[in-house]
Protein backbone atom coordinates (compact mmCIF):
# COMPACT_ATOMS: atom_id res chain seq x y z
CA UNK A 1 0.00 0.00 0.00
CA UNK A 2 2.90 2.33 0.77
CA UNK A 3 4.34 1.75 -2.68
CA UNK A 4 1.11 2.76 -4.40
CA UNK A 5 1.06 6.00 -2.42
CA UNK A 6 4.73 6.59 -3.20
CA UNK A 7 4.17 6.12 -6.92
CA UNK A 8 1.12 8.40 -6.85
CA UNK A 9 3.06 11.10 -5.01
CA UNK A 10 5.96 10.81 -7.43
CA UNK A 11 3.58 11.03 -10.41
CA UNK A 12 1.82 14.07 -8.94
CA UNK A 13 5.00 16.06 -8.34
CA UNK A 14 6.39 15.08 -11.74
CA UNK A 15 3.14 16.17 -13.37
CA UNK A 16 3.30 19.51 -11.49
CA UNK A 17 6.83 20.05 -12.81
CA UNK A 18 5.72 19.32 -16.37
CA UNK A 19 2.73 21.66 -16.06
CA UNK A 20 4.93 24.52 -14.86
CA UNK A 21 7.35 23.80 -17.69
CA UNK A 22 4.44 23.92 -20.15
CA UNK A 23 3.56 27.42 -18.93
CA UNK A 24 7.16 28.48 -19.52
CA UNK A 25 6.99 27.02 -23.04
CA UNK A 26 3.56 28.48 -23.84
CA UNK A 27 4.42 32.02 -22.78
CA UNK A 28 6.69 32.90 -25.75
CA UNK A 29 4.23 31.24 -28.12
CA UNK A 30 1.32 33.29 -26.78
CA UNK A 31 3.32 36.52 -26.89
CA UNK A 32 4.04 35.82 -30.57
CA UNK A 33 0.33 35.19 -31.11
CA UNK A 34 -0.49 38.56 -29.52
CA UNK A 35 2.11 40.25 -31.71
CA UNK A 36 0.50 38.68 -34.77
CA UNK A 37 -2.91 39.79 -33.52
CA UNK A 38 -1.77 43.39 -33.17
CA UNK A 39 -0.19 43.35 -36.61
CA UNK A 40 -3.36 41.97 -38.17
CA UNK A 41 -5.41 44.50 -36.21
CA UNK A 42 -3.17 47.26 -37.56
CA UNK A 43 -3.77 46.06 -41.12
CA UNK A 44 -7.52 45.78 -40.58
CA UNK A 45 -7.80 49.24 -39.04
CA UNK A 46 -5.39 51.16 -41.27
CA UNK A 47 -5.66 49.51 -44.65
CA UNK A 48 -9.08 47.84 -44.70
CA UNK A 49 -10.52 50.56 -42.50
CA UNK A 50 -12.80 47.92 -41.01
CA UNK A 51 -14.77 48.73 -37.87
CA UNK A 52 -13.26 47.28 -34.72
CA UNK A 53 -16.04 44.71 -34.37
CA UNK A 54 -15.30 43.31 -37.84
CA UNK A 55 -11.56 43.42 -37.19
CA UNK A 56 -12.05 41.38 -34.00
CA UNK A 57 -14.18 38.87 -35.90
CA UNK A 58 -11.41 38.50 -38.49
CA UNK A 59 -8.82 38.05 -35.75
CA UNK A 60 -10.95 35.42 -34.02
CA UNK A 61 -11.03 33.40 -37.23
CA UNK A 62 -7.32 33.74 -38.05
CA UNK A 63 -5.65 33.23 -34.69
CA UNK A 64 -5.23 30.03 -32.66
CA UNK A 65 -6.71 29.55 -29.21
CA UNK A 66 -6.61 31.01 -26.56
CA UNK A 67 -6.02 34.42 -28.22
CA UNK A 68 -8.85 33.81 -30.69
CA UNK A 69 -11.25 33.33 -27.78
CA UNK A 70 -10.41 36.82 -26.53
CA UNK A 71 -11.19 38.48 -29.87
CA UNK A 72 -14.30 36.38 -30.34
CA UNK A 73 -15.57 37.59 -26.98
CA UNK A 74 -14.69 41.22 -27.76
CA UNK A 75 -16.51 40.93 -31.10
CA UNK A 76 -19.59 39.55 -29.37
CA UNK A 77 -19.54 42.29 -26.72
CA UNK A 78 -19.05 45.06 -29.29
CA UNK A 79 -22.05 43.86 -31.28
CA UNK A 80 -24.29 43.57 -28.25
CA UNK A 81 -23.20 46.59 -26.22
CA UNK A 82 -22.40 50.22 -26.93
CA UNK A 83 -20.59 50.91 -23.67
CA UNK A 84 -17.01 52.07 -23.33
CA UNK A 85 -14.59 50.17 -25.57
CA UNK A 86 -11.90 50.16 -22.89
CA UNK A 87 -14.28 48.57 -20.38
CA UNK A 88 -15.13 45.83 -22.89
CA UNK A 89 -11.44 45.28 -23.64
CA UNK A 90 -10.49 45.20 -19.95
CA UNK A 91 -13.38 42.91 -19.00
CA UNK A 92 -12.51 40.41 -21.72
CA UNK A 93 -8.83 40.60 -20.84
CA UNK A 94 -9.72 39.67 -17.26
CA UNK A 95 -11.85 36.77 -18.49
CA UNK A 96 -9.13 35.61 -20.87
CA UNK A 97 -6.25 35.83 -18.42
CA UNK A 98 -6.73 32.50 -16.56
CA UNK A 99 -6.47 30.71 -19.93
CA UNK A 100 -3.19 32.40 -20.78
CA UNK A 101 0.36 31.52 -19.80
CA UNK A 102 1.26 35.21 -19.76
CA UNK A 103 2.46 37.32 -16.86
CA UNK A 104 1.31 40.60 -15.36
CA UNK A 105 3.66 42.67 -17.56
CA UNK A 106 1.97 41.43 -20.72
CA UNK A 107 -1.46 42.06 -19.21
CA UNK A 108 -0.49 45.65 -18.41
CA UNK A 109 0.84 46.20 -21.96
CA UNK A 110 -2.40 44.89 -23.44
CA UNK A 111 -4.51 46.89 -21.00
CA UNK A 112 -2.65 50.09 -21.89
CA UNK A 113 -3.10 49.31 -25.56
CA UNK A 114 -6.83 48.78 -25.01
CA UNK A 115 -7.04 52.18 -23.36
CA UNK A 116 -5.79 53.85 -26.56
CA UNK A 117 -7.77 51.68 -28.97
CA UNK A 118 -10.27 53.71 -30.96
CA UNK A 119 -9.30 57.00 -29.29
CA UNK A 120 -7.04 58.44 -32.00
CA UNK A 121 -6.74 58.93 -35.72
CA UNK A 122 -5.14 56.31 -37.96
CA UNK A 123 -1.55 57.51 -37.68
CA UNK A 124 -1.70 57.84 -33.89
CA UNK A 125 -3.36 54.44 -33.63
CA UNK A 126 -0.56 52.97 -35.71
CA UNK A 127 2.01 54.49 -33.33
CA UNK A 128 0.23 52.96 -30.33
CA UNK A 129 0.19 49.56 -32.03
CA UNK A 130 3.91 49.86 -32.79
CA UNK A 131 4.58 50.83 -29.18
CA UNK A 132 2.67 47.81 -27.90
CA UNK A 133 4.58 45.60 -30.34
CA UNK A 134 7.90 46.98 -29.08
CA UNK A 135 6.92 46.25 -25.48
CA UNK A 136 5.83 42.73 -26.45
CA UNK A 137 9.18 42.22 -28.21
CA UNK A 138 10.95 43.01 -24.97
CA UNK A 139 8.73 40.60 -23.04
CA UNK A 140 9.24 37.93 -25.71
CA UNK A 141 13.00 38.06 -25.24
CA UNK A 142 12.59 37.69 -21.48
CA UNK A 143 10.16 34.80 -21.94
CA UNK A 144 12.57 32.99 -24.28
CA UNK A 145 15.40 33.42 -21.80
CA UNK A 146 13.28 32.09 -18.93
CA UNK A 147 12.18 29.14 -21.02
CA UNK A 148 15.75 28.22 -21.90
CA UNK A 149 16.96 28.64 -18.32
CA UNK A 150 14.19 27.00 -16.35
CA UNK A 151 12.14 24.61 -18.49
CA UNK A 152 14.29 21.48 -18.09
CA UNK A 153 15.15 22.37 -14.52
CA UNK A 154 11.49 22.59 -13.48
CA UNK A 155 10.70 19.18 -14.97
CA UNK A 156 13.61 17.62 -13.12
CA UNK A 157 12.80 19.48 -9.93
CA UNK A 158 9.23 18.15 -9.93
CA UNK A 159 10.46 14.57 -10.18
CA UNK A 160 13.27 15.03 -7.67
CA UNK A 161 11.01 16.74 -5.14
CA UNK A 162 8.61 13.81 -5.32
CA UNK A 163 11.49 11.38 -4.95
CA UNK A 164 12.78 13.26 -1.91
CA UNK A 165 9.38 13.24 -0.22
CA UNK A 166 8.94 9.53 -0.96
CA UNK A 167 12.36 8.75 0.49
CA UNK A 168 11.63 10.81 3.60
CA UNK A 169 8.28 9.09 4.17
CA UNK A 170 9.43 5.51 3.58
Residue frames as qw, qx, qy, qz and C-alpha x, y, z in Angstrom:
[[0.000, 0.885, 0.466, 0.000, 0.00, 0.00, 0.00],
 [0.324, -0.761, 0.106, 0.552, 2.90, 2.33, 0.77],
 [0.417, -0.110, 0.589, 0.684, 4.34, 1.75, -2.68],
 [0.201, 0.667, 0.632, 0.340, 1.11, 2.76, -4.40],
 [0.174, -0.940, -0.211, 0.203, 1.06, 6.00, -2.42],
 [0.448, -0.547, 0.342, 0.619, 4.73, 6.59, -3.20],
 [0.378, 0.214, 0.654, 0.620, 4.17, 6.12, -6.92],
 [0.057, 0.831, 0.526, 0.171, 1.12, 8.40, -6.85],
 [0.302, -0.871, -0.017, 0.387, 3.06, 11.10, -5.01],
 [0.453, -0.307, 0.502, 0.669, 5.96, 10.81, -7.43],
 [0.291, 0.474, 0.668, 0.494, 3.58, 11.03, -10.41],
 [0.064, -0.914, -0.397, 0.046, 1.82, 14.07, -8.94],
 [0.320, -0.784, 0.160, 0.508, 5.00, 16.06, -8.34],
 [0.426, -0.062, 0.626, 0.650, 6.39, 15.08, -11.74],
 [0.196, 0.680, 0.635, 0.309, 3.14, 16.17, -13.37],
 [0.162, -0.932, -0.188, 0.263, 3.30, 19.51, -11.49],
 [0.405, -0.519, 0.397, 0.639, 6.83, 20.05, -12.81],
 [0.339, 0.231, 0.704, 0.579, 5.72, 19.32, -16.37],
 [0.060, 0.841, 0.532, 0.072, 2.73, 21.66, -16.06],
 [0.240, -0.862, 0.037, 0.445, 4.93, 24.52, -14.86],
 [0.403, -0.258, 0.585, 0.655, 7.35, 23.80, -17.69],
 [0.289, 0.544, 0.698, 0.364, 4.44, 23.92, -20.15],
 [0.035, -0.945, -0.272, 0.179, 3.56, 27.42, -18.93],
 [0.332, -0.661, 0.348, 0.576, 7.16, 28.48, -19.52],
 [0.368, 0.047, 0.734, 0.569, 6.99, 27.02, -23.04],
 [0.183, 0.707, 0.661, 0.171, 3.56, 28.48, -23.84],
 [0.148, -0.818, -0.167, 0.530, 4.42, 32.02, -22.78],
 [0.158, -0.414, 0.461, 0.769, 6.69, 32.90, -25.75],
 [0.140, 0.300, 0.838, 0.433, 4.23, 31.24, -28.12],
 [0.012, -0.788, -0.607, 0.101, 1.32, 33.29, -26.78],
 [0.156, -0.713, 0.057, 0.681, 3.32, 36.52, -26.89],
 [0.156, -0.135, 0.671, 0.712, 4.04, 35.82, -30.57],
 [0.064, 0.549, 0.806, 0.213, 0.33, 35.19, -31.11],
 [0.079, -0.841, -0.352, 0.402, -0.49, 38.56, -29.52],
 [0.180, -0.504, 0.360, 0.764, 2.11, 40.25, -31.71],
 [0.119, 0.183, 0.802, 0.557, 0.50, 38.68, -34.77],
 [0.009, -0.720, -0.689, 0.085, -2.91, 39.79, -33.52],
 [0.108, -0.783, -0.095, 0.605, -1.77, 43.39, -33.17],
 [0.161, -0.291, 0.580, 0.744, -0.19, 43.35, -36.61],
 [0.064, 0.409, 0.832, 0.370, -3.36, 41.97, -38.17],
 [0.075, -0.795, -0.513, 0.315, -5.41, 44.50, -36.21],
 [0.155, -0.585, 0.200, 0.771, -3.17, 47.26, -37.56],
 [0.090, 0.004, 0.739, 0.668, -3.77, 46.06, -41.12],
 [0.016, -0.590, -0.800, -0.108, -7.52, 45.78, -40.58],
 [0.117, -0.809, -0.336, 0.468, -7.80, 49.24, -39.04],
 [0.139, -0.624, 0.268, 0.721, -5.39, 51.16, -41.27],
 [0.023, -0.198, 0.726, 0.658, -5.66, 49.51, -44.65],
 [0.080, -0.403, -0.874, -0.260, -9.08, 47.84, -44.70],
 [0.191, -0.196, 0.168, -0.947, -10.52, 50.56, -42.50],
 [0.512, -0.357, -0.754, -0.206, -12.80, 47.92, -41.01],
 [0.504, -0.674, 0.092, -0.533, -14.77, 48.73, -37.87],
 [0.128, -0.500, 0.787, -0.337, -13.26, 47.28, -34.72],
 [0.781, -0.009, 0.469, -0.414, -16.04, 44.71, -34.37],
 [0.867, 0.475, -0.096, -0.117, -15.30, 43.31, -37.84],
 [0.312, 0.676, -0.631, 0.218, -11.56, 43.42, -37.19],
 [0.431, -0.371, 0.721, -0.396, -12.05, 41.38, -34.00],
 [0.894, 0.200, 0.267, -0.300, -14.18, 38.87, -35.90],
 [0.694, 0.624, -0.359, 0.028, -11.41, 38.50, -38.49],
 [0.015, 0.604, -0.723, 0.336, -8.82, 38.05, -35.75],
 [0.700, -0.185, 0.554, -0.412, -10.95, 35.42, -34.02],
 [0.919, 0.351, 0.073, -0.163, -11.03, 33.40, -37.23],
 [0.598, 0.677, -0.395, 0.165, -7.32, 33.74, -38.05],
 [0.035, -0.623, 0.666, -0.408, -5.65, 33.23, -34.69],
 [0.573, -0.087, -0.812, 0.068, -5.23, 30.03, -32.66],
 [0.631, -0.712, -0.233, -0.201, -6.71, 29.55, -29.21],
 [0.128, -0.646, -0.664, 0.355, -6.61, 31.01, -26.56],
 [0.099, -0.279, 0.075, 0.952, -6.02, 34.42, -28.22],
 [0.175, -0.243, -0.654, -0.694, -8.85, 33.81, -30.69],
 [0.316, -0.579, -0.743, 0.109, -11.25, 33.33, -27.78],
 [0.210, -0.482, -0.241, 0.816, -10.41, 36.82, -26.53],
 [0.079, 0.161, -0.354, -0.918, -11.19, 38.48, -29.87],
 [0.256, -0.361, -0.818, -0.368, -14.30, 36.38, -30.34],
 [0.291, -0.608, -0.631, 0.383, -15.57, 37.59, -26.98],
 [0.106, -0.414, -0.008, 0.904, -14.69, 41.22, -27.76],
 [0.129, -0.088, -0.631, -0.760, -16.51, 40.93, -31.10],
 [0.294, -0.512, -0.801, -0.101, -19.59, 39.55, -29.37],
 [0.267, -0.606, -0.443, 0.605, -19.54, 42.29, -26.72],
 [0.067, -0.261, 0.216, 0.939, -19.05, 45.06, -29.29],
 [0.204, -0.246, -0.706, -0.632, -22.05, 43.86, -31.28],
 [0.395, -0.572, -0.718, -0.045, -24.29, 43.57, -28.25],
 [0.405, -0.746, -0.307, 0.430, -23.20, 46.59, -26.22],
 [0.369, 0.777, 0.074, 0.504, -22.40, 50.22, -26.93],
 [0.541, -0.825, -0.009, 0.160, -20.59, 50.91, -23.67],
 [0.077, -0.880, 0.440, 0.162, -17.01, 52.07, -23.33],
 [0.811, 0.438, -0.387, 0.007, -14.59, 50.17, -25.57],
 [0.166, 0.536, -0.712, 0.423, -11.90, 50.16, -22.89],
 [0.603, -0.244, 0.536, -0.538, -14.28, 48.57, -20.38],
 [0.940, 0.236, -0.015, -0.247, -15.13, 45.83, -22.89],
 [0.600, 0.557, -0.533, 0.213, -11.44, 45.28, -23.64],
 [0.103, -0.491, 0.688, -0.524, -10.49, 45.20, -19.95],
 [0.780, -0.119, 0.360, -0.497, -13.38, 42.91, -19.00],
 [0.935, 0.311, -0.130, -0.107, -12.51, 40.41, -21.72],
 [0.391, 0.594, -0.619, 0.334, -8.83, 40.60, -20.84],
 [0.393, -0.393, 0.637, -0.533, -9.72, 39.67, -17.26],
 [0.904, 0.077, 0.221, -0.357, -11.85, 36.77, -18.49],
 [0.794, 0.516, -0.319, 0.036, -9.13, 35.61, -20.87],
 [0.006, 0.757, -0.594, 0.271, -6.25, 35.83, -18.42],
 [0.706, -0.339, 0.587, -0.207, -6.73, 32.50, -16.56],
 [0.916, 0.351, 0.195, -0.005, -6.47, 30.71, -19.93],
 [0.482, 0.805, -0.285, 0.194, -3.19, 32.40, -20.78],
 [0.857, -0.193, -0.168, 0.448, 0.36, 31.52, -19.80],
 [0.309, 0.664, -0.053, 0.679, 1.26, 35.21, -19.76],
 [0.452, -0.294, -0.500, 0.678, 2.46, 37.32, -16.86],
 [0.069, -0.816, -0.407, 0.404, 1.31, 40.60, -15.36],
 [0.188, -0.471, 0.308, 0.805, 3.66, 42.67, -17.56],
 [0.066, 0.159, 0.763, 0.623, 1.97, 41.43, -20.72],
 [0.068, -0.693, -0.717, 0.045, -1.46, 42.06, -19.21],
 [0.153, -0.742, -0.150, 0.635, -0.49, 45.65, -18.41],
 [0.142, -0.234, 0.540, 0.796, 0.84, 46.20, -21.96],
 [0.020, -0.371, -0.820, -0.436, -2.40, 44.89, -23.44],
 [0.131, -0.753, -0.576, 0.290, -4.51, 46.89, -21.00],
 [0.145, -0.606, 0.089, 0.777, -2.65, 50.09, -21.89],
 [0.069, -0.004, 0.698, 0.713, -3.10, 49.31, -25.56],
 [0.059, -0.568, -0.810, -0.132, -6.83, 48.78, -25.01],
 [0.133, -0.719, -0.334, 0.594, -7.04, 52.18, -23.36],
 [0.028, -0.488, 0.324, 0.810, -5.79, 53.85, -26.56],
 [0.215, 0.205, 0.867, 0.400, -7.77, 51.68, -28.97],
 [0.073, 0.690, 0.657, 0.296, -10.27, 53.71, -30.96],
 [0.260, -0.811, -0.267, 0.451, -9.30, 57.00, -29.29],
 [0.198, -0.614, 0.327, 0.691, -7.04, 58.44, -32.00],
 [0.623, 0.637, -0.191, -0.412, -6.74, 58.93, -35.72],
 [0.966, 0.239, -0.094, 0.033, -5.14, 56.31, -37.96],
 [0.511, 0.596, -0.448, 0.427, -1.55, 57.51, -37.68],
 [0.309, -0.561, 0.530, -0.556, -1.70, 57.84, -33.89],
 [0.923, -0.133, 0.195, -0.305, -3.36, 54.44, -33.63],
 [0.857, 0.395, -0.278, 0.176, -0.56, 52.97, -35.71],
 [0.171, 0.627, -0.547, 0.528, 2.01, 54.49, -33.33],
 [0.618, -0.408, 0.444, -0.505, 0.23, 52.96, -30.33],
 [0.988, 0.107, 0.004, -0.111, 0.19, 49.56, -32.03],
 [0.650, 0.536, -0.407, 0.353, 3.91, 49.86, -32.79],
 [0.176, -0.605, 0.534, -0.564, 4.58, 50.83, -29.18],
 [0.850, -0.228, 0.306, -0.364, 2.67, 47.81, -27.90],
 [0.929, 0.323, -0.162, 0.075, 4.58, 45.60, -30.34],
 [0.341, 0.637, -0.517, 0.459, 7.90, 46.98, -29.08],
 [0.477, -0.481, 0.520, -0.520, 6.92, 46.25, -25.48],
 [0.959, 0.001, 0.165, -0.231, 5.83, 42.73, -26.45],
 [0.721, 0.533, -0.388, 0.212, 9.18, 42.22, -28.21],
 [0.021, -0.601, 0.612, -0.513, 10.95, 43.01, -24.97],
 [0.724, -0.252, 0.447, -0.461, 8.73, 40.60, -23.04],
 [0.942, 0.291, -0.120, -0.121, 9.24, 37.93, -25.71],
 [0.471, 0.576, -0.580, 0.331, 13.00, 38.06, -25.24],
 [0.318, -0.442, 0.631, -0.552, 12.59, 37.69, -21.48],
 [0.883, -0.011, 0.230, -0.409, 10.16, 34.80, -21.94],
 [0.835, 0.425, -0.347, 0.038, 12.57, 32.99, -24.28],
 [0.204, 0.559, -0.663, 0.455, 15.40, 33.42, -21.80],
 [0.561, -0.299, 0.540, -0.551, 13.28, 32.09, -18.93],
 [0.946, 0.165, -0.005, -0.278, 12.18, 29.14, -21.02],
 [0.687, 0.491, -0.497, 0.202, 15.75, 28.22, -21.90],
 [0.004, -0.516, 0.653, -0.555, 16.96, 28.64, -18.32],
 [0.425, -0.198, 0.629, -0.620, 14.19, 27.00, -16.35],
 [0.797, 0.105, -0.237, -0.546, 12.14, 24.61, -18.49],
 [0.729, 0.154, -0.662, 0.079, 14.29, 21.48, -18.09],
 [0.120, 0.244, -0.686, 0.675, 15.15, 22.37, -14.52],
 [0.557, -0.128, 0.257, -0.779, 11.49, 22.59, -13.48],
 [0.865, 0.067, -0.384, -0.315, 10.70, 19.18, -14.97],
 [0.603, 0.190, -0.687, 0.358, 13.61, 17.62, -13.12],
 [0.086, -0.253, 0.530, -0.805, 12.80, 19.48, -9.93],
 [0.740, -0.146, -0.023, -0.657, 9.23, 18.15, -9.93],
 [0.880, 0.058, -0.470, -0.034, 10.46, 14.57, -10.18],
 [0.476, 0.247, -0.618, 0.576, 13.27, 15.03, -7.67],
 [0.329, -0.319, 0.351, -0.816, 11.01, 16.74, -5.14],
 [0.872, -0.128, -0.135, -0.453, 8.61, 13.81, -5.32],
 [0.798, 0.167, -0.535, 0.222, 11.49, 11.38, -4.95],
 [0.153, 0.346, -0.558, 0.739, 12.78, 13.26, -1.91],
 [0.580, -0.269, 0.220, -0.737, 9.38, 13.24, -0.22],
 [0.925, -0.008, -0.310, -0.222, 8.94, 9.53, -0.96],
 [0.635, 0.244, -0.591, 0.433, 12.36, 8.75, 0.49],
 [0.091, -0.341, 0.482, -0.802, 11.63, 10.81, 3.60],
 [0.719, -0.185, 0.108, -0.661, 8.28, 9.09, 4.17],
 [0.916, 0.069, -0.379, -0.114, 9.43, 5.51, 3.58]]
